[in-house]
Amino acid sequence: MPADASYADGSSSADVAVVGAGPNGLAAAVTLARAGLSVDVLERNSYAGGGASTREITLPGYRHDLASAVHPMALASPFFRAFELEQRIELAVPELSFGHPLPDGRVGKAWHSLARTADGLGRDGRAYRRLFGPMLEHVDEVNDFTTQSLIGIPESIWAATIFGLRTLEQGSPVWNARFREDIAPALLTGAAAHIIGRHPRLSMAGGGLALTLNAHARGWPVPIGGSQSISDALVADLTAHGGRVLTGVDVTSYADVAGYGTVLLDTSTSVLAQILGDRAPERYRKALQRFRHGNGASKVDFALSGPVPWTDPDLRRTPTVHLGGTRAQIAAAEAEVARGRVPTHPYVLVTQPSVIDPTRAPEGHAVLWAYAHVPYDSPVDMTEAITAAVERYAPGFRDLVLASTATPASELHTVSPNFAGGDFATGAVNLVQMLKRPVVSTHPWRTPVEGVYLASSATTPGPSVHGLAGWYAARLALQERFGLESPDLGPADA
Ligand SMILES: Cc1cc2nc3c(=O)[nH]c(=O)nc-3n(C[C@H](O)[C@H](O)[C@H](O)COP(=O)(O)OP(=O)(O)OC[C@H]3O[C@@H](n4cnc5c(N)ncnc54)[C@H](O)[C@@H]3O)c2cc1C
């Protein structure tokens, strides 16, 4: 237990320890504190936020998101809807959710409006509209389905069926059958490639469809002030309900948390295994050992003397641009990564929050965040590859760069140990590991050690800033350990 962990009433321990102040850890802590429990969040870093943190890492006055940058789930996640995040921070929703330039000069555009997007897709407009239209009409049901455990009976059979059929189509060799041209497929694959892996695959197709659906539903917002604003809103609510975040506390063994009756871990499965040690039965330990990491992201942050001069003017207005070419070209680059090689022309995800959030850089200047997919733990600095990829569609970009900071995959653990090796999903996202995250169970957040729960993206429903793994783990702990109901989370319920 940390040395300074004593309460005003003289007691030395809270009811619950949450290890890790990432979005899932903070979501868990808020839920537990709202239910009336005393909660300590123990965080290794000197600040709270984990994958939702914003810092000056190039030049003074330029604020960069260390990991997550764009937040479809801030509006779509059932946890953030209950927390009413929209009422607490400003989430700027762009008209153009994301853009995708192709090597021949054409540009795919996923507008917030489905109709406008379809209108821009020529002969494929109608097919695209048919793909998303029915899901859009029931978007909350679909979001609820995609963010729950795949084990068990879905709440909405309709949502499961309609989403499942489309995932089967887009995740299999018939993925091009619906389309006659190549812009719509490129748009879909650009979104599916937010998850690293070979294409077509069901897990990537499902993730890509869910992301694109939300691009047309509530949009792809950027928090004003950066992803840190989300973490700060969670910390503010936690502390308002008596909880504490103790920073600079690296939990390495069970002894570090033994004084707490209940412990929730916002950690990787390897740290979970280390903390549980011999307390966990061998079968569970083996399941944790079998849980596979995914490939990695090699990230670069740029401080710019002005906005990116994209050739297509619409790309100057969207925070998110996918680079990597056609569906076939992205699939080829991802196959290279799966074979353990750094592609010559990798898939690159670019965000330029300054187009919608002037707080990130001095007036007239801008920040740019980008990562390329690379093999697990690759030490390769992708600054030149990313600069060349942007320059191709925005001639003159290179001349705007005032400074840049590279975080290769092998260094991403410095942001959060959960991202070790660059695996920003904290465990590969494939069909097996979506069913078995990290074990096959209707309640995968529960560990076999009494009072210890897993609450990170290493468990259901996987990666992204949605707070759901933490929320689900906390609700289970409330019920099993304290006989308490899940509390209301809205600001009006404070
Ligand atoms: C480069 C990159 C880009 C991304 N882009 C997006 C995006 O645009 N949108 C999106 O939704 N998602 C994005 N993600 C994914 C998203 O950041 C993660 O899915 C999310 O942060 C997972 O939340 P978490 O709470 O499970 O883990 P984390 O955010 O990793 O938080 C875990 C926290 O626990 C702490 N911790 C871990 N172990 C210990 C320990 N033993 N003792 C003490 N503290 C510990 C860590 O320091 C960290 O603060 C991105 C991730 C990366 C790396």
PDBQT file of the ligand as one rigid body, heavy atoms in Angstrom, charges set to zero:
ROOT
HETATM    1  C1  LIG A 501      -0.923   5.271 -30.237  1.00  0.00    +0.000 C 
HETATM    2  C2  LIG A 501      -2.333   4.930 -29.806  1.00  0.00    +0.000 A 
HETATM    3  C3  LIG A 501      -3.407   5.515 -30.436  1.00  0.00    +0.000 A 
HETATM    4  C4  LIG A 501      -4.711   5.224 -30.035  1.00  0.00    +0.000 A 
HETATM    5  N1  LIG A 501      -5.746   5.885 -30.631  1.00  0.00    +0.000 NA
HETATM    6  C5  LIG A 501      -7.001   5.723 -30.148  1.00  0.00    +0.000 A 
HETATM    7  C6  LIG A 501      -8.043   6.582 -30.573  1.00  0.00    +0.000 A 
HETATM    8  O1  LIG A 501      -7.825   7.519 -31.353  1.00  0.00    +0.000 OA
HETATM    9  N2  LIG A 501      -9.290   6.378 -30.061  1.00  0.00    +0.000 N 
HETATM   10  C7  LIG A 501      -9.545   5.393 -29.138  1.00  0.00    +0.000 A 
HETATM   11  O2  LIG A 501     -10.700   5.245 -28.701  1.00  0.00    +0.000 OA
HETATM   12  N3  LIG A 501      -8.553   4.584 -28.692  1.00  0.00    +0.000 NA
HETATM   13  C8  LIG A 501      -7.290   4.737 -29.159  1.00  0.00    +0.000 A 
HETATM   14  N4  LIG A 501      -6.267   3.991 -28.657  1.00  0.00    +0.000 N 
HETATM   15  C9  LIG A 501      -6.567   2.902 -27.721  1.00  0.00    +0.000 C 
HETATM   16  C10 LIG A 501      -6.861   3.411 -26.318  1.00  0.00    +0.000 C 
HETATM   17  O3  LIG A 501      -5.896   4.362 -25.922  1.00  0.00    +0.000 OA
HETATM   18  C11 LIG A 501      -6.874   2.221 -25.362  1.00  0.00    +0.000 C 
HETATM   19  O4  LIG A 501      -7.748   1.216 -25.842  1.00  0.00    +0.000 OA
HETATM   20  C12 LIG A 501      -7.331   2.655 -23.984  1.00  0.00    +0.000 C 
HETATM   21  O5  LIG A 501      -6.474   3.664 -23.471  1.00  0.00    +0.000 OA
HETATM   22  C13 LIG A 501      -7.355   1.470 -23.047  1.00  0.00    +0.000 C 
HETATM   23  O6  LIG A 501      -7.695   1.926 -21.760  1.00  0.00    +0.000 OA
HETATM   24  P1  LIG A 501      -7.249   1.126 -20.452  1.00  0.00    +0.000 P 
HETATM   25  O7  LIG A 501      -7.724   1.911 -19.312  1.00  0.00    +0.000 OA
HETATM   26  O8  LIG A 501      -7.659  -0.290 -20.591  1.00  0.00    +0.000 OA
HETATM   27  O9  LIG A 501      -5.649   1.100 -20.497  1.00  0.00    +0.000 OA
HETATM   28  P2  LIG A 501      -4.588   2.292 -20.510  1.00  0.00    +0.000 P 
HETATM   29  O10 LIG A 501      -5.140   3.468 -21.182  1.00  0.00    +0.000 OA
HETATM   30  O11 LIG A 501      -3.337   1.699 -21.032  1.00  0.00    +0.000 OA
HETATM   31  O12 LIG A 501      -4.386   2.667 -18.981  1.00  0.00    +0.000 OA
HETATM   32  C14 LIG A 501      -3.764   1.797 -18.080  1.00  0.00    +0.000 C 
HETATM   33  C15 LIG A 501      -3.206   2.648 -16.955  1.00  0.00    +0.000 C 
HETATM   34  O13 LIG A 501      -2.775   1.786 -15.914  1.00  0.00    +0.000 OA
HETATM   35  C16 LIG A 501      -1.459   2.123 -15.516  1.00  0.00    +0.000 C 
HETATM   36  N5  LIG A 501      -0.834   0.873 -15.062  1.00  0.00    +0.000 N 
HETATM   37  C17 LIG A 501      -0.727  -0.278 -15.760  1.00  0.00    +0.000 A 
HETATM   38  N6  LIG A 501      -0.110  -1.219 -15.012  1.00  0.00    +0.000 NA
HETATM   39  C18 LIG A 501       0.143  -0.635 -13.804  1.00  0.00    +0.000 A 
HETATM   40  C19 LIG A 501       0.748  -1.106 -12.605  1.00  0.00    +0.000 A 
HETATM   41  N7  LIG A 501       1.217  -2.357 -12.486  1.00  0.00    +0.000 N 
HETATM   42  N8  LIG A 501       0.836  -0.252 -11.551  1.00  0.00    +0.000 NA
HETATM   43  C20 LIG A 501       0.349   1.020 -11.640  1.00  0.00    +0.000 A 
HETATM   44  N9  LIG A 501      -0.213   1.513 -12.765  1.00  0.00    +0.000 NA
HETATM   45  C21 LIG A 501      -0.313   0.691 -13.835  1.00  0.00    +0.000 A 
HETATM   46  C22 LIG A 501      -0.827   2.699 -16.766  1.00  0.00    +0.000 C 
HETATM   47  O14 LIG A 501       0.288   3.531 -16.472  1.00  0.00    +0.000 OA
HETATM   48  C23 LIG A 501      -1.998   3.461 -17.389  1.00  0.00    +0.000 C 
HETATM   49  O15 LIG A 501      -2.091   4.761 -16.872  1.00  0.00    +0.000 OA
HETATM   50  C24 LIG A 501      -4.947   4.280 -29.008  1.00  0.00    +0.000 A 
HETATM   51  C25 LIG A 501      -3.863   3.698 -28.360  1.00  0.00    +0.000 A 
HETATM   52  C26 LIG A 501      -2.563   4.027 -28.741  1.00  0.00    +0.000 A 
HETATM   53  C27 LIG A 501      -1.398   3.443 -27.992  1.00  0.00    +0.000 C 
ENDROOT
TORSDOF 0
